[in-house]
Amino acid sequence: MDCCIELPIFCHNEKTSALAKIGVDYDINDCDLKIFTFLTINMIDEYFCKELDRKVCEIGCNGDFFKADISKQDLLKLLNISYNEEDPEGETAN
């Protein structure tokens, strides 16, 4: 989907990058939060983040994946896409 939207994305910093490189788990709260501008979004998924105690999105864009500090429902609203809470997997989406 072509779009133009700015979203808060969790990004590695020196500490989390070093931990990830050696295969050590890190807390998402230790990541930096940066604003990214997306011109294309190919996929939106949602998962429950234990560290934040809420849902966040994973966004696919041209083969890369980003964790955004926003729920799927809120992101779809921003993109003006209807979201059926009774069908969260989108099996009856338009």
Secondary structure, 3 states (H helix, E strand, C coil): CEEEEEEEEEECCHHHHHHHHCCCCCCHHHCEEEEEEEEECCEEEEEEECCCCEEEEEEEECCEEEEECCCHHHHHHHCCCCCCCCCCCCCCCC
